Amino acid sequence: VVKTMTSPMLTSDKAPLTINGKTYHIFQASPPHTASTVLNNFLIGMFEPGAEYSFMVYNQERTIRRHDKDVAIDDGHIVTKTHITDLMGLYKQHRNAFDEIMFVVANRGVNP
């Protein structure tokens, strides 16, 4: 008996990332000076090559900026970089927009 594996149904032509009908978003949430830009570039290269860089500002509204313009969380990007490390707060704020939210964090353990 030969079992064949099927790949998940992936929709990557627009955000949000959709796999098998579920929407996903990735927050790259790290303190400053932890090589988070390198990590962010890696994630963008993996999930949305050629995408615009999106950054969530550390303000009360948690504004997302791309090329000096405010954008919505689901407006054309899968990965959002931020220095906000309140992961539960980010999850609670955006859990209704996506089926799954993932966090990738860089931390060197000490300040430079």
C-alpha positions as CSV (number, residue, x, y, z in Angstrom):
1,V,0.0,0.0,0.0
2,V,1.4,3.4,-1.0
3,K,0.3,6.4,0.8
4,T,0.5,9.7,-1.0
5,M,0.8,13.0,0.8
6,T,-1.1,16.0,-0.3
7,S,0.2,19.4,0.2
8,P,-2.0,21.9,2.0
9,M,-4.1,24.3,0.0
10,L,-2.1,27.5,0.1
11,T,-3.4,30.9,-0.9
12,S,-0.5,33.3,-1.0
13,D,-1.5,35.8,-3.7
14,K,-2.9,38.2,-1.1
15,A,-2.8,38.6,2.6
16,P,-3.8,37.2,5.0
17,L,-1.9,34.0,4.5
18,T,-4.5,31.2,4.1
19,I,-3.8,27.5,4.4
20,N,-6.6,25.0,4.1
21,G,-9.1,27.8,4.6
22,K,-7.5,29.1,7.9
23,T,-6.0,32.6,8.0
24,Y,-2.6,33.2,9.7
25,H,-0.5,36.2,10.7
26,I,3.0,36.2,12.1
27,F,4.3,38.8,14.6
28,Q,8.0,39.2,14.8
29,A,8.0,40.7,18.2
30,S,11.4,41.4,19.8
31,P,13.1,44.1,21.9
32,P,15.4,46.5,20.0
33,H,19.0,45.5,19.4
34,T,18.3,41.7,19.3
35,A,19.0,41.1,15.5
36,S,15.3,41.3,15.0
37,T,15.8,42.9,11.5
38,V,17.7,39.9,10.3
39,L,15.0,37.6,11.7
40,N,12.3,39.7,10.1
41,N,14.0,39.7,6.7
42,F,14.3,35.9,7.0
43,L,10.5,35.5,7.7
44,I,9.6,37.8,4.9
45,G,11.8,35.9,2.5
46,M,10.2,32.6,3.6
47,F,6.5,33.7,3.6
48,E,6.2,36.7,1.3
49,P,9.3,37.4,-0.9
50,G,9.3,40.9,-2.3
51,A,6.8,42.2,0.3
52,E,6.8,45.6,1.8
53,Y,8.3,45.9,5.3
54,S,5.5,46.4,7.9
55,F,6.3,47.7,11.4
56,M,3.9,48.1,14.4
57,V,4.6,51.3,16.3
58,Y,4.8,51.2,20.0
59,N,2.0,53.6,20.7
60,Q,-1.5,53.3,22.2
61,E,-3.2,52.5,18.9
62,R,-0.4,50.1,17.9
63,T,-0.3,51.7,14.4
64,I,1.1,49.6,11.6
65,R,3.3,51.6,9.2
66,R,4.6,50.8,5.7
67,H,6.5,53.4,3.7
68,D,5.4,56.1,6.2
69,K,1.7,55.3,5.7
70,D,-0.7,53.7,8.2
71,V,-2.0,50.3,7.0
72,A,-4.4,47.7,8.4
73,I,-3.2,44.5,9.9
74,D,-4.6,42.5,7.0
75,D,-3.7,44.9,4.3
76,G,-1.2,43.1,2.1
77,H,1.3,41.6,4.6
78,I,1.7,38.4,6.5
79,V,4.6,39.3,8.8
80,T,4.5,42.3,11.1
81,K,7.6,43.4,12.9
82,T,7.3,45.2,16.3
83,H,9.2,46.0,19.4
84,I,6.1,45.4,21.5
85,T,6.8,42.3,23.6
86,D,3.3,42.1,25.2
87,L,2.4,39.0,23.2
88,M,-0.8,38.3,25.0
89,G,-1.9,41.9,24.4
90,L,-1.1,41.6,20.7
91,Y,-3.0,38.3,20.5
92,K,-6.1,39.7,22.3
93,Q,-6.1,42.8,20.0
94,H,-5.9,40.8,16.8
95,R,-7.4,37.4,17.5
96,N,-10.7,38.2,15.8
97,A,-8.9,39.1,12.5
98,F,-7.2,35.7,12.0
99,D,-7.7,32.0,12.8
100,E,-4.1,31.6,13.9
101,I,-1.6,34.1,15.2
102,M,2.0,33.1,15.6
103,F,4.9,34.9,17.3
104,V,8.6,34.7,16.5
105,V,10.8,36.4,19.1
106,A,14.5,37.2,19.1
107,N,16.3,37.9,22.4
108,R,20.0,38.0,23.0
109,G,19.5,37.9,26.8
110,V,21.5,41.0,27.5
111,N,21.4,44.6,26.2
112,P,24.4,45.6,24.0
